[in-house]
Amino acid sequence: MPTPSQTTAAVLVDYNVPPELRSLPVPELEPGAALVKVEASTMCGTDVHIWRGEYAAGGLSKLPLVPGHEIVGRVVALGSERRVDALNRPLAEGDLVAWSYAWCGHCYWCTIAKQPTQCESARMYGWGPADQAPYITGGFSEYAYVMPPCSMIKVPDGLDPAVAASATCAFRTIIHGYEKIGRIETTDTVVIQGSGPIGLYALAYAVQSGAHRTIMIGAPTARLDIAKRWGAEVALDVTGSSVEERHARVHELTDGRGADLVVECSGANAAFVEGMDLVRRGGRYLVIGASEPRPVEMRATYFNLRQLTVAGTMSGDISHYYRALQFLHDHGDRFSFGDLLGSRFTLDKVGDALLGMEQMREIKPVILPSAPTS
């Protein structure tokens, strides 16, 4: 493929306004870098929060920026020191790839704690800035720059690029979370709070792992219908039930004990508080979706007297990307992963996609870097 000097991208120049189409420079490749032509990107709820300026405080998001961190693309060019992927497989022009964030590789969290997702110098995609090299570190662009510290992985053959993109945030985080909280037993009742992409991926993993019973709590109805098709024994609509009713139902299904494992994927503080009363004594609670900045009140005795194991995770390293993509490849016959995808938008319609996701009209919009519509 020819290497361009410029790329068209959807650029967020101010919060709360639609991104603008702009031409950005394609930087020269550093030795360990790569340039990819974006095949598909999918939109995450975090992109909406960034758009609304909710991460501007403390400089987390840096304007102007190219949004999008769920990306797969085809290799256009490789730096002189980038020759293989994370499995030591040769990389070549045209390969469809995904890649992790750029962890520094030499801080305490990267080297000693073996927790790169806590890296103190991490560089993430979709957060900006787009006015400083390497400029194109977001998925809503024709081309994207893979920074030298990023680990790359080939996407399995036959996997829809849009489905693969959707796994590079939501599903890899779920894989990371289940790894930390521990295995699912065949006697476990698992409650999933939140029926967005994160929650649905959490459900698929629990079902495939052989959980005795899975219960989905969420909304709207269309997402709960997906959950039922994917194997949820019970789907509880938060818009048509009370906290007390959901508590009673979960305990009815578990002989009064509560769930063995509750997975919080909704992002709402209210869900976290509710989940603490859904998990059984001695059970486990995995927190993945929490995103509200406001504090929540919780009694410390929930933890010691009830002997709860509580864990939280964010993001994932390249092993979690690999396992997520392999899961999609291996279990596509059982789970209709394409159901997670929403409408498809060109770069000039990213603003419409953001609004649609915010209003829950879109479950996971797909951004295709094709020419703008006329």
One Martini backbone bead per residue (centre of mass of N, CA, C, O) as a GRO file, in nm:
protein
  374
    1MET     BB    1   0.098   0.034   0.019
    2PRO     BB    2   0.069   0.353   0.021
    3THR     BB    3   0.223   0.629   0.178
    4PRO     BB    4   0.094   0.880   0.337
    5SER     BB    5   0.096   1.234   0.443
    6GLN     BB    6  -0.220   1.223   0.479
    7THR     BB    7  -0.526   1.246   0.687
    8THR     BB    8  -0.849   1.174   0.752
    9ALA     BB    9  -1.035   1.319   1.033
   10ALA     BB   10  -1.203   1.312   1.332
   11VAL     BB   11  -1.216   1.622   1.516
   12LEU     BB   12  -1.192   1.735   1.842
   13VAL     BB   13  -1.208   2.090   1.927
   14ASP     BB   14  -1.467   2.060   2.117
   15TYR     BB   15  -1.693   2.044   2.348
   16ASN     BB   16  -2.023   1.957   2.254
   17VAL     BB   17  -1.928   1.907   1.957
   18PRO     BB   18  -1.886   1.817   1.658
   19PRO     BB   19  -1.678   1.675   1.474
   20GLU     BB   20  -1.415   1.741   1.247
   21LEU     BB   21  -1.293   1.754   0.937
   22ARG     BB   22  -0.946   1.664   0.894
   23SER     BB   23  -0.610   1.723   0.815
   24LEU     BB   24  -0.342   1.501   0.886
   25PRO     BB   25  -0.040   1.408   0.964
   26VAL     BB   26   0.197   1.167   0.867
   27PRO     BB   27   0.434   1.027   1.026
   28GLU     BB   28   0.725   0.918   1.071
   29LEU     BB   29   0.868   0.625   1.133
   30GLU     BB   30   0.954   0.459   1.383
   31PRO     BB   31   1.118   0.172   1.436
   32GLY     BB   32   0.857   0.049   1.626
   33ALA     BB   33   0.645   0.121   1.427
   34ALA     BB   34   0.313   0.179   1.269
   35LEU     BB   35   0.099   0.168   0.980
   36VAL     BB   36  -0.259   0.201   0.945
   37LYS     BB   37  -0.552   0.103   0.790
   38VAL     BB   38  -0.862   0.161   0.870
   39GLU     BB   39  -1.130  -0.064   0.884
   40ALA     BB   40  -1.239  -0.037   1.195
   41SER     BB   41  -1.458   0.127   1.429
   42THR     BB   42  -1.569   0.157   1.764
   43MET     BB   43  -1.795   0.264   2.005
   44CYS     BB   44  -1.766   0.410   2.322
   45GLY     BB   45  -1.871   0.547   2.611
   46THR     BB   46  -1.609   0.712   2.650
   47ASP     BB   47  -1.643   0.891   2.399
   48VAL     BB   48  -1.880   1.049   2.519
   49HIS     BB   49  -1.738   1.160   2.770
   50ILE     BB   50  -1.525   1.314   2.615
   51TRP     BB   51  -1.716   1.493   2.445
   52ARG     BB   52  -1.844   1.616   2.728
   53GLY     BB   53  -1.582   1.678   2.922
   54GLU     BB   54  -1.538   1.462   3.172
   55TYR     BB   55  -1.194   1.452   3.119
   56ALA     BB   56  -1.064   1.741   3.142
   57ALA     BB   57  -0.995   1.710   3.412
   58GLY     BB   58  -0.646   1.694   3.446
   59GLY     BB   59  -0.586   1.627   3.131
   60LEU     BB   60  -0.684   1.360   2.997
   61SER     BB   61  -0.803   1.530   2.781
   62LYS     BB   62  -0.671   1.651   2.450
   63LEU     BB   63  -0.694   1.921   2.275
   64PRO     BB   64  -0.705   1.802   2.003
   65LEU     BB   65  -0.895   1.503   1.891
   66VAL     BB   66  -0.901   1.157   1.815
   67PRO     BB   67  -1.126   0.945   1.835
   68GLY     BB   68  -1.088   0.628   1.937
   69HIS     BB   69  -1.006   0.272   2.073
   70GLU     BB   70  -1.158   0.079   1.861
   71ILE     BB   71  -0.922  -0.099   1.661
   72VAL     BB   72  -0.873  -0.188   1.314
   73GLY     BB   73  -0.600  -0.277   1.080
   74ARG     BB   74  -0.392  -0.235   0.799
   75VAL     BB   75  -0.091  -0.280   0.694
   76VAL     BB   76   0.141  -0.043   0.548
   77ALA     BB   77   0.378   0.007   0.768
   78LEU     BB   78   0.714  -0.061   0.894
   79GLY     BB   79   0.936  -0.043   1.107
   80SER     BB   80   1.260  -0.158   1.146
   81GLU     BB   81   1.159  -0.302   1.447
   82ARG     BB   82   0.891  -0.415   1.300
   83ARG     BB   83   0.807  -0.776   1.243
   84VAL     BB   84   0.624  -0.879   1.487
   85ASP     BB   85   0.412  -1.018   1.690
   86ALA     BB   86   0.323  -1.138   2.006
   87LEU     BB   87   0.366  -1.443   1.858
   88ASN     BB   88   0.601  -1.420   1.639
   89ARG     BB   89   0.458  -1.321   1.385
   90PRO     BB   90   0.473  -1.220   1.086
   91LEU     BB   91   0.466  -0.907   0.935
   92ALA     BB   92   0.245  -0.758   0.683
   93GLU     BB   93   0.116  -0.631   0.432
   94GLY     BB   94  -0.243  -0.641   0.509
   95ASP     BB   95  -0.263  -0.699   0.789
   96LEU     BB   96  -0.482  -0.769   1.046
   97VAL     BB   97  -0.493  -0.548   1.334
   98ALA     BB   98  -0.413  -0.516   1.676
   99TRP     BB   99  -0.367  -0.295   1.975
  100SER     BB  100  -0.222  -0.171   2.235
  101TYR     BB  101  -0.123   0.017   2.452
  102ALA     BB  102   0.131   0.246   2.569
  103TRP     BB  103   0.355   0.108   2.753
  104CYS     BB  104   0.660   0.176   2.891
  105GLY     BB  105   0.821  -0.089   3.048
  106HIS     BB  106   0.978   0.072   3.330
  107CYS     BB  107   0.792   0.066   3.554
  108TYR     BB  108   0.664  -0.074   3.828
  109TRP     BB  109   0.399  -0.186   3.687
  110CYS     BB  110   0.544  -0.322   3.444
  111THR     BB  111   0.784  -0.490   3.602
  112ILE     BB  112   0.687  -0.580   3.900
  113ALA     BB  113   0.361  -0.599   3.908
  114LYS     BB  114   0.236  -0.674   3.629
  115GLN     BB  115   0.055  -0.378   3.563
  116PRO     BB  116   0.021  -0.201   3.283
  117THR     BB  117  -0.268  -0.061   3.331
  118GLN     BB  118  -0.094   0.127   3.560
  119CYS     BB  119   0.071   0.301   3.403
  120GLU     BB  120   0.230   0.620   3.447
  121SER     BB  121   0.292   0.642   3.100
  122ALA     BB  122   0.047   0.610   2.943
  123ARG     BB  123  -0.073   0.568   2.598
  124MET     BB  124  -0.377   0.653   2.460
  125TYR     BB  125  -0.651   0.610   2.269
  126GLY     BB  126  -0.862   0.898   2.208
  127TRP     BB  127  -0.710   1.159   2.387
  128GLY     BB  128  -0.463   1.277   2.272
  129PRO     BB  129  -0.309   1.487   2.074
  130ALA     BB  130  -0.350   1.625   1.724
  131ASP     BB  131  -0.104   1.865   1.741
  132GLN     BB  132   0.087   1.615   1.797
  133ALA     BB  133   0.308   1.397   1.789
  134PRO     BB  134   0.147   1.144   1.602
  135TYR     BB  135  -0.172   1.253   1.595
  136ILE     BB  136  -0.287   0.941   1.500
  137THR     BB  137  -0.453   0.838   1.809
  138GLY     BB  138  -0.721   0.735   1.644
  139GLY     BB  139  -1.000   0.567   1.487
  140PHE     BB  140  -1.128   0.836   1.344
  141SER     BB  141  -0.960   0.733   1.073
  142GLU     BB  142  -0.785   0.630   0.802
  143TYR     BB  143  -0.533   0.652   0.991
  144ALA     BB  144  -0.289   0.485   1.208
  145TYR     BB  145  -0.067   0.500   1.489
  146VAL     BB  146   0.177   0.277   1.602
  147MET     BB  147   0.334   0.268   1.876
  148PRO     BB  148   0.619   0.121   1.986
  149PRO     BB  149   0.496  -0.003   2.269
  150CYS     BB  150   0.298  -0.155   2.111
  151SER     BB  151   0.114  -0.435   2.092
  152MET     BB  152   0.065  -0.683   1.844
  153ILE     BB  153  -0.220  -0.841   1.669
  154LYS     BB  154  -0.363  -1.075   1.495
  155VAL     BB  155  -0.644  -1.129   1.324
  156PRO     BB  156  -0.852  -1.358   1.276
  157ASP     BB  157  -0.967  -1.536   1.042
  158GLY     BB  158  -1.302  -1.431   0.946
  159LEU     BB  159  -1.325  -1.174   1.107
  160ASP     BB  160  -1.504  -0.915   1.168
  161PRO     BB  161  -1.374  -0.608   1.203
  162ALA     BB  162  -1.600  -0.486   1.384
  163VAL     BB  163  -1.599  -0.707   1.595
  164ALA     BB  164  -1.302  -0.687   1.666
  165ALA     BB  165  -1.310  -0.394   1.764
  166SER     BB  166  -1.514  -0.443   2.003
  167ALA     BB  167  -1.287  -0.615   2.171
  168THR     BB  168  -1.057  -0.377   2.231
  169CYS     BB  169  -1.227  -0.320   2.509
  170ALA     BB  170  -1.468  -0.469   2.632
  171PHE     BB  171  -1.350  -0.768   2.621
  172ARG     BB  172  -1.065  -0.733   2.735
  173THR     BB  173  -1.173  -0.639   3.014
  174ILE     BB  174  -1.325  -0.896   3.085
  175ILE     BB  175  -1.090  -1.090   3.076
  176HIS     BB  176  -0.933  -0.946   3.298
  177GLY     BB  177  -1.149  -0.973   3.520
  178TYR     BB  178  -1.175  -1.284   3.530
  179GLU     BB  179  -0.882  -1.335   3.596
  180LYS     BB  180  -0.895  -1.189   3.880
  181ILE     BB  181  -1.158  -1.328   4.019
  182GLY     BB  182  -1.192  -1.599   3.878
  183ARG     BB  183  -1.333  -1.880   3.825
  184ILE     BB  184  -1.600  -2.049   3.679
  185GLU     BB  185  -1.840  -2.246   3.800
  186THR     BB  186  -2.090  -2.493   3.749
  187THR     BB  187  -2.244  -2.372   4.029
  188ASP     BB  188  -2.279  -2.086   3.931
  189THR     BB  189  -2.418  -1.770   3.993
  190VAL     BB  190  -2.457  -1.508   3.749
  191VAL     BB  191  -2.448  -1.154   3.767
  192ILE     BB  192  -2.541  -0.899   3.533
  193GLN     BB  193  -2.466  -0.550   3.523
  194GLY     BB  194  -2.553  -0.470   3.229
  195SER     BB  195  -2.651  -0.449   2.859
  196GLY     BB  196  -2.410  -0.386   2.725
  197PRO     BB  197  -2.128  -0.483   2.580
  198ILE     BB  198  -1.991  -0.564   2.842
  199GLY     BB  199  -2.221  -0.738   2.957
  200LEU     BB  200  -2.249  -0.933   2.712
  201TYR     BB  201  -1.962  -1.041   2.727
  202ALA     BB  202  -1.985  -1.144   3.015
  203LEU     BB  203  -2.204  -1.346   2.950
  204ALA     BB  204  -2.065  -1.520   2.737
  205TYR     BB  205  -1.835  -1.615   2.921
  206ALA     BB  206  -2.012  -1.749   3.139
  207VAL     BB  207  -2.156  -1.949   2.956
  208GLN     BB  208  -1.897  -2.086   2.834
  209SER     BB  209  -1.790  -2.164   3.134
  210GLY     BB  210  -2.058  -2.307   3.281
  211ALA     BB  211  -2.269  -2.173   3.421
  212HIS     BB  212  -2.553  -2.250   3.584
  213ARG     BB  213  -2.639  -1.932   3.607
  214THR     BB  214  -2.784  -1.650   3.431
  215ILE     BB  215  -2.817  -1.289   3.508
  216MET     BB  216  -2.982  -1.012   3.366
  217ILE     BB  217  -2.930  -0.653   3.414
  218GLY     BB  218  -3.136  -0.411   3.230
  219ALA     BB  219  -3.124  -0.206   2.923
  220PRO     BB  220  -3.314  -0.252   2.690
  221THR     BB  221  -3.503  -0.492   2.544
  222ALA     BB  222  -3.306  -0.556   2.306
  223ARG     BB  223  -3.070  -0.641   2.495
  224LEU     BB  224  -3.222  -0.864   2.649
  225ASP     BB  225  -3.269  -1.039   2.400
  226ILE     BB  226  -2.977  -1.107   2.355
  227ALA     BB  227  -2.928  -1.242   2.626
  228LYS     BB  228  -3.126  -1.476   2.577
  229ARG     BB  229  -2.988  -1.585   2.319
  230TRP     BB  230  -2.706  -1.628   2.488
  231GLY     BB  231  -2.831  -1.767   2.786
  232ALA     BB  232  -3.009  -1.621   2.966
  233GLU     BB  233  -3.236  -1.715   3.202
  234VAL     BB  234  -3.248  -1.412   3.312
  235ALA     BB  235  -3.429  -1.093   3.252
  236LEU     BB  236  -3.396  -0.767   3.400
  237ASP     BB  237  -3.579  -0.474   3.403
  238VAL     BB  238  -3.507  -0.161   3.531
  239THR     BB  239  -3.777  -0.013   3.419
  240GLY     BB  240  -3.978  -0.269   3.550
  241SER     BB  241  -3.814  -0.258   3.829
  242SER     BB  242  -3.707  -0.303   4.147
  243VAL     BB  243  -3.474  -0.353   4.377
  244GLU     BB  244  -3.648  -0.547   4.544
  245GLU     BB  245  -3.734  -0.735   4.313
  246ARG     BB  246  -3.449  -0.822   4.227
  247HIS     BB  247  -3.361  -0.936   4.495
  248ALA     BB  248  -3.584  -1.151   4.517
  249ARG     BB  249  -3.520  -1.306   4.255
  250VAL     BB  250  -3.227  -1.389   4.311
  251HIS     BB  251  -3.294  -1.537   4.582
  252GLU     BB  252  -3.496  -1.737   4.463
  253LEU     BB  253  -3.272  -1.870   4.260
  254THR     BB  254  -3.068  -1.919   4.543
  255ASP     BB  255  -3.200  -2.008   4.812
  256GLY     BB  256  -3.134  -1.712   4.958
  257ARG     BB  257  -2.822  -1.630   4.904
  258GLY     BB  258  -2.718  -1.553   4.626
  259ALA     BB  259  -2.469  -1.472   4.432
  260ASP     BB  260  -2.152  -1.578   4.352
  261LEU     BB  261  -2.151  -1.366   4.102
  262VAL     BB  262  -2.084  -1.020   4.039
  263VAL     BB  263  -2.115  -0.800   3.744
  264GLU     BB  264  -2.012  -0.472   3.687
  265CYS     BB  265  -2.135  -0.286   3.373
  266SER     BB  266  -2.292   0.008   3.398
  267GLY     BB  267  -2.157   0.270   3.578
  268ALA     BB  268  -2.342   0.280   3.830
  269ASN     BB  269  -2.374   0.341   4.159
  270ALA     BB  270  -2.643   0.193   4.209
  271ALA     BB  271  -2.538  -0.083   4.115
  272PHE     BB  272  -2.324  -0.126   4.329
  273VAL     BB  273  -2.512  -0.124   4.571
  274GLU     BB  274  -2.697  -0.351   4.473
  275GLY     BB  275  -2.480  -0.577   4.435
  276MET     BB  276  -2.410  -0.616   4.738
  277ASP     BB  277  -2.712  -0.758   4.774
  278LEU     BB  278  -2.667  -1.005   4.555
  279VAL     BB  279  -2.439  -1.123   4.705
  280ARG     BB  280  -2.311  -1.360   4.870
  281ARG     BB  281  -2.175  -1.503   5.118
  282GLY     BB  282  -1.849  -1.536   5.000
  283GLY     BB  283  -1.844  -1.382   4.750
  284ARG     BB  284  -1.829  -1.212   4.426
  285TYR     BB  285  -1.700  -0.886   4.300
  286LEU     BB  286  -1.706  -0.728   3.980
  287VAL     BB  287  -1.550  -0.421   3.874
  288ILE     BB  288  -1.589  -0.231   3.553
  289GLY     BB  289  -1.800   0.019   3.491
  290ALA     BB  290  -1.715   0.227   3.677
  291SER     BB  291  -1.758   0.615   3.636
  292GLU     BB  292  -1.846   0.770   3.865
  293PRO     BB  293  -1.716   1.043   4.056
  294ARG     BB  294  -1.897   0.992   4.277
  295PRO     BB  295  -1.953   0.900   4.578
  296VAL     BB  296  -2.008   0.605   4.785
  297GLU     BB  297  -2.197   0.447   5.024
  298MET     BB  298  -2.031   0.206   5.251
  299ARG     BB  299  -2.014  -0.069   5.443
  300ALA     BB  300  -1.751  -0.242   5.578
  301THR     BB  301  -1.913  -0.506   5.664
  302TYR     BB  302  -1.951  -0.624   5.382
  303PHE     BB  303  -1.658  -0.748   5.377
  304ASN     BB  304  -1.600  -0.904   5.648
  305LEU     BB  305  -1.873  -1.040   5.744
  306ARG     BB  306  -1.918  -1.150   5.430
  307GLN     BB  307  -1.657  -1.227   5.278
  308LEU     BB  308  -1.568  -1.055   5.037
  309THR     BB  309  -1.478  -1.046   4.692
  310VAL     BB  310  -1.310  -0.763   4.546
  311ALA     BB  311  -1.283  -0.646   4.204
  312GLY     BB  312  -1.080  -0.452   3.968
  313THR     BB  313  -1.082  -0.333   3.619
  314MET     BB  314  -0.874  -0.218   3.340
  315SER     BB  315  -0.841  -0.296   3.055
  316GLY     BB  316  -0.545  -0.438   2.876
  317ASP     BB  317  -0.344  -0.664   2.758
  318ILE     BB  318  -0.239  -0.855   2.496
  319SER     BB  319  -0.361  -1.118   2.614
  320HIS     BB  320  -0.658  -1.009   2.614
  321TYR     BB  321  -0.685  -0.960   2.318
  322TYR     BB  322  -0.629  -1.245   2.222
  323ARG     BB  323  -0.858  -1.390   2.382
  324ALA     BB  324  -1.092  -1.229   2.266
  325LEU     BB  325  -1.049  -1.293   1.964
  326GLN     BB  326  -1.058  -1.603   1.996
  327PHE     BB  327  -1.343  -1.620   2.106
  328LEU     BB  328  -1.486  -1.507   1.858
  329HIS     BB  329  -1.382  -1.725   1.663
  330ASP     BB  330  -1.481  -1.991   1.832
  331HIS     BB  331  -1.802  -1.858   1.913
  332GLY     BB  332  -1.981  -1.754   1.661
  333ASP     BB  333  -2.205  -1.986   1.659
  334ARG     BB  334  -2.330  -1.915   1.950
  335PHE     BB  335  -2.269  -1.600   1.908
  336SER     BB  336  -2.415  -1.295   1.792
  337PHE     BB  337  -2.195  -1.046   1.769
  338GLY     BB  338  -2.336  -0.853   1.561
  339ASP     BB  339  -2.561  -0.748   1.767
  340LEU     BB  340  -2.367  -0.519   1.892
  341LEU     BB  341  -2.406  -0.366   1.640
  342GLY     BB  342  -2.464  -0.084   1.479
  343SER     BB  343  -2.445   0.158   1.298
  344ARG     BB  344  -2.305   0.306   1.006
  345PHE     BB  345  -2.028   0.542   0.987
  346THR     BB  346  -1.890   0.812   0.877
  347LEU     BB  347  -1.673   1.060   0.956
  348ASP     BB  348  -1.902   1.292   0.914
  349LYS     BB  349  -2.098   1.113   1.144
  350VAL     BB  350  -1.991   1.103   1.441
  351GLY     BB  351  -2.191   1.289   1.588
  352ASP     BB  352  -2.436   1.101   1.548
  353ALA     BB  353  -2.317   0.860   1.701
  354LEU     BB  354  -2.283   0.993   1.976
  355LEU     BB  355  -2.582   1.064   2.017
  356GLY     BB  356  -2.698   0.777   1.984
  357MET     BB  357  -2.547   0.658   2.226
  358GLU     BB  358  -2.642   0.848   2.449
  359GLN     BB  359  -2.961   0.769   2.372
  360MET     BB  360  -2.968   0.448   2.314
  361ARG     BB  361  -2.991   0.388   1.989
  362GLU     BB  362  -2.697   0.280   2.027
  363ILE     BB  363  -2.479   0.028   2.110
  364LYS     BB  364  -2.240   0.006   1.856
  365PRO     BB  365  -2.092   0.195   1.664
  366VAL     BB  366  -1.970   0.220   1.327
  367ILE     BB  367  -1.655   0.324   1.194
  368LEU     BB  368  -1.593   0.428   0.861
  369PRO     BB  369  -1.311   0.532   0.653
  370SER     BB  370  -1.476   0.668   0.440
  371ALA     BB  371  -1.616   0.862   0.244
  372PRO     BB  372  -1.802   1.114   0.250
  373THR     BB  373  -2.108   1.207   0.240
  374SER     BB  374  -2.326   1.396   0.019
   0.00000   0.00000   0.00000
